[in-house]
């Protein structure tokens, strides 16, 4: 095969595939964390708003 013959093709393929793989894994990890943080901040803001009304 052509890929087995040339080492620079291995390196090129690695350089092209590795960032894409990192983005997919990062998206799977960061998206739930971001949405969870958003939910906590929204809850905190609501709580602070309700407390300020009763003071």
DSSP file (Angstrom, degrees, kcal/mol; ACC not computed):
  #  RESIDUE AA STRUCTURE BP1 BP2  ACC     N-H-->O    O-->H-N    N-H-->O    O-->H-N    TCO  KAPPA ALPHA  PHI   PSI    X-CA   Y-CA   Z-CA
    1    1 A X     >        0   0    0      0, 0.0     4,-1.0     0, 0.0     0, 0.0   0.000 360.0 360.0 360.0 158.2    0.0    0.0    0.0
    2    2 A X  H  >  +     0   0    0      1,-0.2     4,-1.4     2,-0.2     3,-0.2   0.868 360.0  54.4 -69.0 -38.0    1.0    3.6   -0.5
    3    3 A X  H  4 S+     0   0    0      1,-0.2     7,-0.2     2,-0.2    -1,-0.2   0.848 107.6  49.9 -67.7 -34.3    0.5    4.5    3.1
    4    4 A X  H  4 S+     0   0    0      1,-0.2    -1,-0.2     5,-0.1    -2,-0.2   0.754 108.1  55.6 -74.3 -23.6    2.9    1.7    4.3
    5    5 A X  H  < S+     0   0    0     -4,-1.0     2,-0.5    -3,-0.2    -2,-0.2   0.878 104.3  50.8 -77.9 -39.2    5.6    2.8    1.8
    6    6 A X     X  -     0   0    0     -4,-1.4     4,-0.9     1,-0.1     3,-0.4  -0.892  58.0-163.1-113.1 122.8    6.0    6.4    2.8
    7    7 A X  H  > S+     0   0    0     -2,-0.5     4,-2.0     1,-0.2     3,-0.2   0.819  90.2  63.1 -69.9 -31.5    6.6    7.6    6.4
    8    8 A X  H  > S+     0   0    0      1,-0.2     4,-2.4     2,-0.2    -1,-0.2   0.802  98.7  56.4 -67.1 -25.7    5.7   11.2    5.7
    9    9 A X  H  > S+     0   0    0     -3,-0.4     4,-2.5     2,-0.2    -1,-0.2   0.864 104.8  52.4 -70.5 -35.3    2.1   10.0    4.8
   10   10 A X  H  X S+     0   0    0     -4,-0.9     4,-2.3    -7,-0.2    -2,-0.2   0.940 112.3  45.3 -60.6 -47.3    1.9    8.5    8.2
   11   11 A X  H  X S+     0   0    0     -4,-2.0     4,-2.5     2,-0.2    -2,-0.2   0.905 112.9  50.2 -64.5 -42.9    2.9   11.8    9.8
   12   12 A X  H  X S+     0   0    0     -4,-2.4     4,-1.9     1,-0.2    -1,-0.2   0.916 111.3  48.3 -62.2 -44.3    0.5   13.8    7.6
   13   13 A X  H  X S+     0   0    0     -4,-2.5     4,-2.5     2,-0.2     5,-0.3   0.900 111.4  50.6 -63.8 -41.0   -2.4   11.5    8.4
   14   14 A X  H  X S+     0   0    0     -4,-2.3     4,-2.5     1,-0.2     5,-0.2   0.915 109.8  50.0 -62.4 -43.8   -1.6   11.8   12.1
   15   15 A X  H  X S+     0   0    0     -4,-2.5     4,-0.7     1,-0.2    -1,-0.2   0.844 115.4  44.0 -65.1 -33.8   -1.4   15.6   11.9
   16   16 A X  H  X S+     0   0    0     -4,-1.9     4,-0.6    -5,-0.2    -2,-0.2   0.863 120.0  38.7 -78.0 -37.1   -4.8   15.7   10.1
   17   17 A X  H  X S+     0   0    0     -4,-2.5     4,-2.4    -5,-0.2     5,-0.2   0.855 104.4  64.9 -86.2 -36.6   -6.6   13.1   12.3
   18   18 A X  H  X S+     0   0    0     -4,-2.5     4,-2.4    -5,-0.3     5,-0.2   0.899 101.8  47.0 -60.0 -47.1   -5.3   14.0   15.8
   19   19 A X  H  X S+     0   0    0     -4,-0.7     4,-2.2    -5,-0.2    -1,-0.2   0.901 112.8  51.1 -63.1 -37.4   -6.8   17.5   16.1
   20   20 A X  H  X S+     0   0    0     -4,-0.6     4,-2.0     2,-0.2    -2,-0.2   0.912 110.7  48.3 -63.5 -42.2  -10.2   16.2   14.8
   21   21 A X  H  X S+     0   0    0     -4,-2.4     4,-2.4     1,-0.2     5,-0.2   0.907 110.5  51.3 -64.3 -42.0  -10.2   13.4   17.4
   22   22 A X  H  X S+     0   0    0     -4,-2.4     4,-2.7     1,-0.2    -1,-0.2   0.883 109.2  51.3 -63.0 -37.9   -9.2   15.9   20.1
   23   23 A X  H  X S+     0   0    0     -4,-2.2     4,-2.4     2,-0.2    -1,-0.2   0.900 110.5  48.2 -67.1 -39.4  -12.1   18.2   19.1
   24   24 A X  H  X S+     0   0    0     -4,-2.0     4,-1.8     2,-0.2    -2,-0.2   0.929 115.7  43.4 -66.6 -44.5  -14.6   15.3   19.2
   25   25 A X  H  X S+     0   0    0     -4,-2.4     4,-1.4     2,-0.2    -2,-0.2   0.917 114.6  50.3 -66.7 -42.8  -13.4   14.1   22.6
   26   26 A X  H  X S+     0   0    0     -4,-2.7     4,-3.4    -5,-0.2     5,-0.3   0.879 108.9  51.9 -62.4 -38.9  -13.3   17.6   24.0
   27   27 A X  H  X S+     0   0    0     -4,-2.4     4,-1.7     1,-0.2     5,-0.3   0.886 108.0  51.9 -65.8 -37.9  -16.8   18.4   22.8
   28   28 A X  H  < S+     0   0    0     -4,-1.8     4,-0.4    -5,-0.2    -1,-0.2   0.780 119.1  36.2 -68.7 -26.3  -18.1   15.3   24.5
   29   29 A X  H  X S+     0   0    0     -4,-1.4     4,-1.0    -3,-0.1    -2,-0.2   0.874 120.4  43.0 -91.4 -44.8  -16.5   16.3   27.8
   30   30 A X  H  X S+     0   0    0     -4,-3.4     4,-2.8     1,-0.2     5,-0.2   0.839 102.8  63.6 -77.9 -33.8  -16.9   20.1   27.7
   31   31 A X  H  X S+     0   0    0     -4,-1.7     4,-2.4    -5,-0.3     5,-0.2   0.931 105.6  43.9 -61.2 -48.1  -20.5   20.4   26.5
   32   32 A X  H  > S+     0   0    0     -4,-0.4     4,-2.2    -5,-0.3    -1,-0.2   0.882 114.6  51.2 -64.0 -34.5  -22.1   18.7   29.5
   33   33 A X  H  X S+     0   0    0     -4,-1.0     4,-2.3     2,-0.2    -2,-0.2   0.917 110.9  47.8 -67.3 -42.4  -19.8   20.6   31.9
   34   34 A X  H  X S+     0   0    0     -4,-2.8     4,-2.3     2,-0.2    -2,-0.2   0.929 113.4  46.5 -65.2 -45.0  -20.7   24.0   30.3
   35   35 A X  H  X S+     0   0    0     -4,-2.4     4,-2.0    -5,-0.2    -1,-0.2   0.879 112.5  51.3 -67.5 -35.6  -24.5   23.2   30.3
   36   36 A X  H  X S+     0   0    0     -4,-2.2     4,-2.0    -5,-0.2    -1,-0.2   0.892 110.5  48.7 -65.2 -39.3  -24.2   22.0   33.9
   37   37 A X  H  X S+     0   0    0     -4,-2.3     4,-2.5     2,-0.2    -2,-0.2   0.898 109.6  52.6 -66.8 -40.2  -22.4   25.2   34.9
   38   38 A X  H  X S+     0   0    0     -4,-2.3     4,-2.4     1,-0.2    -2,-0.2   0.914 109.0  49.8 -59.8 -43.4  -25.0   27.3   33.1
   39   39 A X  H  X S+     0   0    0     -4,-2.0     4,-2.1     2,-0.2    -1,-0.2   0.898 111.0  48.7 -64.5 -41.5  -27.8   25.6   35.0
   40   40 A X  H  X S+     0   0    0     -4,-2.0     4,-2.4     2,-0.2    -1,-0.2   0.909 111.8  48.9 -65.6 -42.2  -26.1   26.1   38.4
   41   41 A X  H  X S+     0   0    0     -4,-2.5     4,-2.6     2,-0.2    -2,-0.2   0.892 110.6  50.8 -65.7 -38.6  -25.5   29.8   37.7
   42   42 A X  H  X S+     0   0    0     -4,-2.4     4,-2.2     2,-0.2    -1,-0.2   0.911 111.4  48.1 -63.9 -41.9  -29.1   30.2   36.6
   43   43 A X  H  X S+     0   0    0     -4,-2.1     4,-2.3     2,-0.2    -2,-0.2   0.906 112.1  49.3 -64.7 -42.2  -30.3   28.6   39.8
   44   44 A X  H  X S+     0   0    0     -4,-2.4     4,-2.6     2,-0.2    -2,-0.2   0.911 110.7  49.9 -63.9 -43.1  -27.9   30.8   41.9
   45   45 A X  H  X S+     0   0    0     -4,-2.6     4,-2.1     1,-0.2    -2,-0.2   0.903 111.6  48.7 -63.6 -40.9  -29.2   34.0   40.2
   46   46 A X  H  X S+     0   0    0     -4,-2.2     4,-2.3     2,-0.2    -1,-0.2   0.909 111.4  50.1 -64.3 -42.0  -32.8   33.0   40.8
   47   47 A X  H  X S+     0   0    0     -4,-2.3     4,-2.1     1,-0.2    -2,-0.2   0.915 111.2  47.8 -63.2 -44.3  -32.0   32.3   44.4
   48   48 A X  H  X S+     0   0    0     -4,-2.6     4,-2.0     1,-0.2    -1,-0.2   0.873 110.8  52.2 -65.9 -36.5  -30.3   35.6   44.9
   49   49 A X  H  X S+     0   0    0     -4,-2.1     4,-1.2     1,-0.2    -2,-0.2   0.912 110.5  47.4 -65.0 -42.9  -33.2   37.4   43.2
   50   50 A X  H  X S+     0   0    0     -4,-2.3     4,-1.2     1,-0.2    -2,-0.2   0.877 111.2  51.4 -67.1 -36.8  -35.7   35.8   45.5
   51   51 A X  H  X S+     0   0    0     -4,-2.1     4,-0.6     1,-0.2    -1,-0.2   0.882 107.1  52.8 -67.6 -37.7  -33.7   36.5   48.6
   52   52 A X  H  < S+     0   0    0     -4,-2.0     3,-0.4     1,-0.2    -1,-0.2   0.797 105.0  56.1 -70.4 -26.3  -33.3   40.2   47.7
   53   53 A X  H  < S+     0   0    0     -4,-1.2    -1,-0.2     1,-0.2    -2,-0.2   0.850 109.2  45.7 -70.6 -34.1  -37.1   40.5   47.3
   54   54 A X  H  <        0   0    0     -4,-1.2    -1,-0.2     1,-0.2    -2,-0.2   0.488 360.0 360.0 -90.8  -2.4  -37.8   39.3   50.8
   55   55 A X     <        0   0    0     -4,-0.6    -1,-0.2    -3,-0.4    -2,-0.1   0.455 360.0 360.0 -90.9 360.0  -35.2   41.4   52.6
